[in-house]
Amino acid sequence: MEDSLETVEEVSLISETSNTSITVNKSDESYFRIEFSGIGTNDIITNGEREGWCIDWQKPINASNSTYENIPLYSTYNVESWKPINYLFNIVDDLHSSMPEMTYLEIQLAVWTLRGNPEFDVATIDPENSPSGIFRDGQPLFNMEVLEEILEIVEAGYKTYEPGENSRFAVIAATPADVQTVITVVEK
């Protein structure tokens, strides 16, 4: 368990989530759709289906209705190292309005880039060794200009961002060490 969270510092275990089960599927609106079940009463997250994102692009996960059990959940609320990603999720609606061509792929690529652990640079990645669904026949399935604009906006704004009422933040599902770590987004 600790190995899977080695690069996920300063986060806090959400009470009543140690027995959570997640069922992971691909999605057209986010990188994954995740069904959460087995969550006990807490002030952060409830059972149900939610958007899902990946934070470790180098590890595999079965996203064909696969269930992972006894997955503890961790909050990134007000965690300094998660500020860029949480800021991204707080401005994503505005980004969609100003960039209607933005898809979930640009958001996922931004998450990998902002998380930086493991380091991710889409401009230098070999399409043959990239995560599935990012390239087809060596050609990107995402818009590089949109991704760059997202990253510029986040870089310009996250340092002064302070979470408050109705703030969105990532909740980490601590999958086994050999499985891709996933996150969902909740609102405080």
Secondary structure, 3 states (H helix, E strand, C coil): CCHHHCCCCCCEECCCCCCCEEEEEECCCCCEEEEEECCCCCCCCCCEEEEEEECCCCCCCCCEEEEECCCCEEECCCCHHHHHHHHHHHHHHHHHHHCCCCCHHHHHHHHHHHHCCCCCCCCCCCHHHCCCCCEECCEECCCHHHHHHHHHHHHHHHHHCCCCCCCEEEEEECCCCCCCCEEEEEEC
